[in-house]
Amino acid sequence: MQSKSINEGYSPFEHLRQLLNDVEPGGNPIRLDLGEPQQQVPAFVQTAMYGYSDLLAKYPENFGSESLLQAISDWIYRRYAVRLFNENLLALNGSREGLFTAMLALCKGGTGSRVLMPNPAYQTYRAAALVMNYEPVPITADPALGFMPNYFDLPSRILNSVEAVYICSPSNPQGGVASAEYLIELLNLAERYDFRIFADECYSELYADKPPVGFLKIVSITKNNPERVVVFNSLSKRSGLPGLRSGFAGGGVESIRRMRNLRAKGGSPVPGMLQEISALAWGDETHVEKIRQECRKKYDLVSSIFGDLPKFVCPRAGLFAWLNVGDGSRSALDLWRQAGIRVLPGEYLAHTVDGHNPGYEYIRISLGLNIDSLDEALQSIRSVLF
């Protein structure tokens, strides 16, 4: 099951830069390509930056300060009714760090092994597999499974060689949510074929209806081996603080011990000032609910503008609209040339397998703008493309 990638050697954003580089925008440039929340930074965060500035003169705690790890533990308990202790947690410089380094810390490396991942997906998953000399195996997201990859129908010859599986729920870019049944089935598959699960849950707090179920809850109710799964989350989307570069990994004691060991030898801790600000952010839900309410309005806005189009799927979680436009690259070029709107072609996030790229027909539209600016931009997209 070999895949040919348009991404090989380049990030999706570098491909987009090359696509648009010599083309004049047709208006004031509007960035809808980057999943960057643009709401105002909470006031308590701005105040804390001055209050903790003395920590810049001190080396930070390598694995997370007591206050930060306690705040993360308390948030996990409030959110999932699961209690993790300090030894189950590692503070990260954003979830991307952990999604990449977990592979280095927890997997053996070497030829002949595979890593399964969604298609399309965040590029870090593939990069982590390649650095370990594993074969990345992209599995197309299945709308019938909430835009989750169908790992369950793969032949045993593939599953027997799997070292790790990535899962992202809510998914990037489609905003799909894995059901509890899906997560349980994936956990049972991991037990049967002896692989690890790396669960990217960085969009877990952006949703329209019910809170997405998380793997920490699933592991606790199934009583499966807690070393089987590592969960990653961050403040980038939950709190609208991508510049803070603060997240965490949560899992079994041995898994976290090995990730901490790698950090101690070759990693860099989150700066102490940012750790204490992060503790405050994990402890506050008021600003998160405000962000969530804004997301719900944006999902409804997307539906009101594009809901009559064939194959339209309304986003119900996450920070993107995944819009079928027939030809994503051509549409991205047209939007830039005619309206100055910068979106990401779906094929840049996906990989071509057996001649098919599941992102080819799509563009990914970030919903990070304030709702009035987003409304205007989406109306322009509708006017140019449809």
C-alpha positions as CSV (number, residue, x, y, z in Angstrom):
1,M,0.0,0.0,0.0
2,Q,2.3,2.7,-1.3
3,S,1.4,6.4,-1.3
4,K,2.8,9.2,-3.5
5,S,2.7,12.6,-1.8
6,I,2.3,16.1,-3.1
7,N,3.7,17.1,0.3
8,E,7.0,15.2,0.2
9,G,9.7,17.7,1.2
10,Y,7.4,20.7,1.6
11,S,4.7,21.8,4.0
12,P,1.2,22.5,2.6
13,F,1.8,26.2,3.2
14,E,5.0,26.1,1.1
15,H,3.0,24.5,-1.7
16,L,0.4,27.2,-1.4
17,R,3.1,29.9,-1.4
18,Q,4.5,28.4,-4.7
19,L,1.0,28.3,-6.2
20,L,0.2,32.0,-5.4
21,N,3.7,33.5,-5.5
22,D,3.6,35.2,-8.9
23,V,-0.1,36.1,-8.8
24,E,-1.4,39.5,-7.7
25,P,-4.3,39.3,-5.2
26,G,-7.6,40.7,-6.4
27,G,-8.2,42.7,-3.3
28,N,-6.8,43.3,0.2
29,P,-5.3,39.9,1.2
30,I,-7.5,37.8,3.6
31,R,-5.9,34.8,5.2
32,L,-8.2,31.8,5.6
33,D,-5.5,29.2,5.1
34,L,-4.1,29.1,8.6
35,G,-6.0,27.6,11.6
36,E,-5.2,30.5,13.8
37,P,-7.9,31.8,16.2
38,Q,-8.0,35.5,16.1
39,Q,-10.2,36.5,19.1
40,Q,-8.9,38.8,21.8
41,V,-6.4,37.3,24.3
42,P,-8.2,36.9,27.7
43,A,-7.5,39.8,30.0
44,F,-6.2,37.5,32.8
45,V,-3.5,36.2,30.4
46,Q,-2.3,39.7,29.6
47,T,-2.2,40.6,33.3
48,A,-0.3,37.4,34.2
49,M,2.4,38.1,31.6
50,Y,3.6,40.9,33.9
51,G,3.0,39.1,37.1
52,Y,5.2,36.1,36.2
53,S,7.9,38.0,34.3
54,D,10.4,37.3,37.1
55,L,10.4,33.6,36.0
56,L,12.4,34.6,32.9
57,A,15.4,34.8,35.1
58,K,15.0,31.1,36.2
59,Y,15.3,27.8,34.4
60,P,11.8,26.3,34.0
61,E,10.6,23.0,35.3
62,N,11.6,20.5,32.7
63,F,8.4,18.4,32.7
64,G,5.9,21.0,33.9
65,S,5.5,23.0,37.1
66,E,3.5,21.6,40.0
67,S,0.8,24.2,39.4
68,L,0.6,23.5,35.7
69,L,0.4,19.8,36.0
70,Q,-2.2,20.1,38.7
71,A,-4.3,22.5,36.6
72,I,-4.1,20.1,33.6
73,S,-5.1,17.2,35.9
74,D,-8.0,19.1,37.3
75,W,-9.2,20.1,33.8
76,I,-9.1,16.4,32.7
77,Y,-11.1,15.5,35.7
78,R,-13.7,18.2,35.0
79,R,-13.9,17.3,31.4
80,Y,-13.7,13.5,31.4
81,A,-14.2,12.5,35.1
82,V,-10.8,10.8,34.9
83,R,-8.0,11.5,37.3
84,L,-4.5,11.6,36.0
85,F,-1.6,12.4,38.3
86,N,1.6,14.3,37.7
87,E,3.5,11.2,36.6
88,N,0.8,10.7,33.8
89,L,1.5,14.1,32.3
90,L,4.1,16.1,30.4
91,A,3.9,19.8,29.6
92,L,4.6,20.4,25.9
93,N,5.6,23.3,23.6
94,G,2.2,22.9,21.9
95,S,0.7,19.5,20.9
96,R,2.8,19.2,17.7
97,E,6.0,18.6,19.8
98,G,4.4,15.6,21.5
99,L,2.8,14.2,18.4
100,F,6.3,14.1,16.8
101,T,8.5,13.1,19.7
102,A,6.2,10.4,21.0
103,M,7.2,8.3,18.0
104,L,10.9,8.8,18.9
105,A,10.4,8.0,22.6
106,L,8.0,5.1,22.4
107,C,8.6,3.2,19.1
108,K,11.5,1.1,18.1
109,G,12.2,2.4,14.6
110,G,13.4,0.4,11.6
111,T,12.3,-0.9,8.2
112,G,9.3,-3.1,7.7
113,S,7.0,-1.4,10.2
114,R,4.1,0.9,9.4
115,V,2.3,3.8,10.9
116,L,-1.3,4.4,10.1
117,M,-2.8,7.9,9.8
118,P,-5.9,9.6,8.4
119,N,-5.9,11.0,4.9
120,P,-6.0,14.0,4.8
121,A,-4.1,14.7,8.0
122,Y,-1.8,17.0,9.9
123,Q,1.7,16.7,8.3
124,T,3.5,16.0,11.6
125,Y,2.1,12.4,11.7
126,R,3.9,11.5,8.4
127,A,7.1,13.3,9.4
128,A,7.3,11.4,12.6
129,A,6.9,8.1,10.8
130,L,9.5,8.9,8.2
131,V,12.1,10.0,10.7
132,M,11.8,6.5,12.3
133,N,12.2,4.9,8.9
134,Y,8.6,3.6,9.1
135,E,6.2,3.4,6.1
136,P,3.4,5.9,6.5
137,V,0.1,4.4,5.5
138,P,-2.6,7.1,4.9
139,I,-6.1,5.8,5.2
140,T,-8.9,7.9,3.6
141,A,-11.3,9.4,6.1
142,D,-14.7,7.8,5.9
143,P,-17.8,10.1,6.1
144,A,-19.8,7.1,7.4
145,L,-17.4,7.0,10.4
146,G,-17.6,10.7,11.2
147,F,-14.7,11.4,8.9
148,M,-12.5,9.0,10.8
149,P,-10.2,6.5,8.9
150,N,-11.5,3.0,8.6
151,Y,-8.5,1.1,10.1
152,F,-10.7,-2.0,10.8
153,D,-10.9,-3.4,7.3
154,L,-7.2,-3.5,6.7
155,P,-5.7,-6.9,6.0
156,S,-3.8,-8.7,8.8
157,R,-0.6,-8.5,6.9
158,I,-0.8,-4.7,7.3
159,L,-2.0,-4.7,10.8
160,N,0.6,-7.1,12.0
161,S,3.3,-4.7,11.0
162,V,1.8,-1.6,12.6
163,E,3.8,0.2,15.3
164,A,1.5,3.1,15.9
165,V,-1.7,4.7,14.7
166,Y,-2.6,8.4,14.7
167,I,-6.2,9.5,15.2
168,C,-7.5,13.1,15.2
169,S,-10.9,13.8,16.8
170,P,-12.4,16.3,16.1
171,S,-10.7,15.9,12.7
172,N,-8.6,18.4,10.8
173,P,-9.8,19.4,8.2
174,Q,-13.4,18.0,8.2
175,G,-14.5,18.6,11.8
176,G,-15.7,15.1,12.2
177,V,-16.0,13.5,15.6
178,A,-15.2,9.9,16.5
179,S,-17.9,8.0,18.4
180,A,-17.3,6.2,21.6
181,E,-17.9,3.0,19.7
182,Y,-15.2,3.9,17.2
183,L,-12.6,4.6,19.8
184,I,-13.4,1.4,21.7
185,E,-13.1,-0.6,18.5
186,L,-9.7,1.1,17.7
187,L,-8.5,0.4,21.2
188,N,-9.5,-3.3,20.9
189,L,-7.7,-3.4,17.5
190,A,-4.5,-2.0,19.2
191,E,-4.7,-4.7,21.8
192,R,-5.1,-7.4,19.2
193,Y,-2.3,-6.2,17.0
194,D,0.0,-4.7,19.7
195,F,0.4,-1.1,18.5
196,R,0.2,2.3,20.1
197,I,-2.4,5.0,19.6
198,F,-1.4,8.6,19.4
199,A,-4.7,10.6,19.9
200,D,-4.6,14.2,18.6
201,E,-7.4,16.0,20.5
202,C,-6.4,19.6,20.1
203,Y,-9.8,20.6,18.8
204,S,-11.7,18.8,21.6
205,E,-13.3,22.0,23.0
206,L,-14.6,23.5,19.7
207,Y,-17.9,21.8,19.0
208,A,-21.6,22.6,18.3
209,D,-23.5,20.0,20.3
210,K,-22.2,17.3,22.6
211,P,-18.6,17.4,23.9
212,P,-16.5,15.0,21.8
213,V,-15.6,11.8,23.7
214,G,-11.9,11.5,24.5
215,F,-9.6,8.6,24.6
216,L,-8.7,9.2,28.3
217,K,-12.4,8.4,29.2
218,I,-12.5,5.4,26.9
219,V,-9.3,3.9,28.4
220,S,-10.7,4.4,31.9
221,I,-14.1,2.7,31.3
222,T,-12.7,-0.2,29.3
223,K,-9.8,-0.9,31.7
224,N,-7.4,-1.5,28.8
225,N,-3.7,-1.1,29.2
226,P,-3.1,2.7,29.8
227,E,0.2,2.4,28.1
228,R,-1.6,1.7,24.8
229,V,-2.7,5.3,24.3
230,V,-1.1,8.8,24.6
231,V,-3.4,11.8,24.3
232,F,-2.3,15.2,23.2
233,N,-4.1,18.6,23.7
234,S,-3.2,22.2,23.8
235,L,-4.3,25.8,24.6
236,S,-3.9,26.9,20.9
237,K,-7.5,26.2,19.9
238,R,-9.2,25.6,23.3
239,S,-8.2,29.0,24.6
240,G,-7.3,30.8,21.4
241,L,-3.6,31.0,22.4
242,P,-1.5,29.5,19.6
243,G,1.3,31.9,20.4
244,L,1.7,30.6,23.9
245,R,2.9,27.2,22.5
246,S,1.6,25.3,25.4
247,G,0.0,21.8,25.5
248,F,0.4,18.4,27.2
249,A,0.7,14.7,26.7
250,G,-1.3,12.4,28.9
251,G,-0.9,8.6,29.2
252,G,0.4,5.7,31.1
253,V,3.2,6.3,33.6
254,E,5.8,4.3,31.6
255,S,5.0,6.1,28.4
256,I,5.2,9.5,30.0
257,R,8.5,8.5,31.7
258,R,10.0,7.7,28.4
259,M,8.8,10.9,26.8
260,R,10.2,12.8,29.8
261,N,13.5,11.0,29.4
262,L,13.7,12.2,25.8
263,R,12.9,15.7,26.8
264,A,15.6,15.7,29.5
265,K,18.2,14.6,26.9
266,G,17.3,16.6,23.9
267,G,14.2,18.7,24.4
268,S,13.3,22.1,25.7
269,P,10.8,22.8,28.4
270,V,8.0,25.3,28.2
271,P,9.3,28.7,29.6
272,G,8.4,29.1,33.3
273,M,6.3,32.3,32.8
274,L,4.3,30.5,30.1
275,Q,3.8,27.5,32.3
276,E,2.1,29.6,35.0
277,I,0.0,31.5,32.5
278,S,-1.0,28.1,31.1
279,A,-2.1,26.9,34.5
280,L,-4.5,29.9,34.7
281,A,-5.9,29.1,31.3
282,W,-6.5,25.4,32.0
283,G,-8.3,26.5,35.2
284,D,-10.7,28.9,33.5
285,E,-13.8,27.8,31.5
286,T,-15.5,31.2,31.0
287,H,-13.2,32.3,28.1
288,V,-13.5,28.8,26.5
289,E,-17.3,28.9,26.5
290,K,-17.2,32.3,24.8
291,I,-14.9,30.9,22.1
292,R,-17.2,27.8,21.7
293,Q,-20.3,30.0,21.3
294,E,-18.5,32.0,18.6
295,C,-17.7,28.7,16.9
296,R,-21.3,27.7,16.9
297,K,-22.3,30.9,15.2
298,K,-19.6,30.4,12.6
299,Y,-20.8,26.8,11.8
300,D,-24.3,28.2,11.3
301,L,-22.9,31.0,9.1
302,V,-21.1,28.5,6.9
303,S,-24.3,26.4,6.6
304,S,-26.4,29.5,5.7
305,I,-24.0,30.4,2.9
306,F,-23.1,27.1,1.4
307,G,-25.8,24.7,2.7
308,D,-27.6,24.4,-0.6
309,L,-24.6,23.2,-2.5
310,P,-24.3,19.5,-3.5
311,K,-22.0,17.4,-1.2
312,F,-21.9,20.2,1.4
313,V,-21.2,19.0,4.9
314,C,-21.7,21.5,7.7
315,P,-18.8,21.7,10.2
316,R,-20.0,20.8,13.7
317,A,-16.6,20.8,15.4
318,G,-13.1,22.1,14.9
319,L,-11.9,25.3,13.2
320,F,-12.4,24.7,9.5
321,A,-14.9,24.4,6.7
322,W,-14.1,21.6,4.3
323,L,-15.8,22.7,1.1
324,N,-16.2,20.6,-2.1
325,V,-15.4,22.9,-5.0
326,G,-14.5,20.3,-7.7
327,D,-10.8,21.3,-8.0
328,G,-9.2,22.7,-4.9
329,S,-6.0,24.1,-6.4
330,R,-7.7,25.9,-9.2
331,S,-10.3,27.3,-6.8
332,A,-7.6,28.5,-4.4
333,L,-5.9,30.3,-7.4
334,D,-9.2,31.8,-8.5
335,L,-10.0,33.1,-5.0
336,W,-6.6,34.7,-4.7
337,R,-6.6,36.3,-8.1
338,Q,-10.2,37.6,-8.0
339,A,-10.7,38.4,-4.3
340,G,-7.4,38.2,-2.5
341,I,-8.7,35.3,-0.3
342,R,-6.1,32.8,0.7
343,V,-7.4,29.2,1.3
344,L,-5.6,25.9,1.4
345,P,-6.2,23.3,-1.4
346,G,-7.3,20.1,0.2
347,E,-4.9,18.0,-1.9
348,Y,-2.0,19.7,-0.1
349,L,-3.2,18.1,3.2
350,A,-3.7,14.7,1.7
351,H,-1.7,12.0,-0.1
352,T,-2.3,10.3,-3.4
353,V,-2.9,6.6,-3.0
354,D,-3.4,4.4,-6.1
355,G,-4.0,7.5,-8.2
356,H,-6.6,9.1,-5.9
357,N,-6.1,12.1,-3.7
358,P,-9.1,12.5,-1.3
359,G,-8.5,16.2,-0.9
360,Y,-8.4,17.0,-4.6
361,E,-11.9,18.4,-4.8
362,Y,-11.8,20.4,-1.6
363,I,-10.5,23.6,-0.1
364,R,-10.0,24.1,3.6
365,I,-11.3,27.4,5.0
366,S,-10.2,28.6,8.4
367,L,-12.9,30.0,10.6
368,G,-10.5,32.0,12.7
369,L,-11.7,35.5,11.7
370,N,-14.3,37.4,13.7
371,I,-17.7,36.6,12.6
372,D,-18.4,39.8,10.6
373,S,-15.1,39.6,8.7
374,L,-15.7,35.9,8.1
375,D,-19.2,36.5,6.8
376,E,-17.9,39.0,4.2
377,A,-15.1,36.6,3.2
378,L,-17.4,33.6,2.8
379,Q,-19.8,35.6,0.8
380,S,-16.9,36.5,-1.5
381,I,-16.0,32.8,-1.8
382,R,-19.6,32.0,-2.8
383,S,-19.6,34.8,-5.4
384,V,-16.3,33.8,-7.0
385,L,-16.7,30.0,-7.0
386,F,-20.4,29.4,-7.4
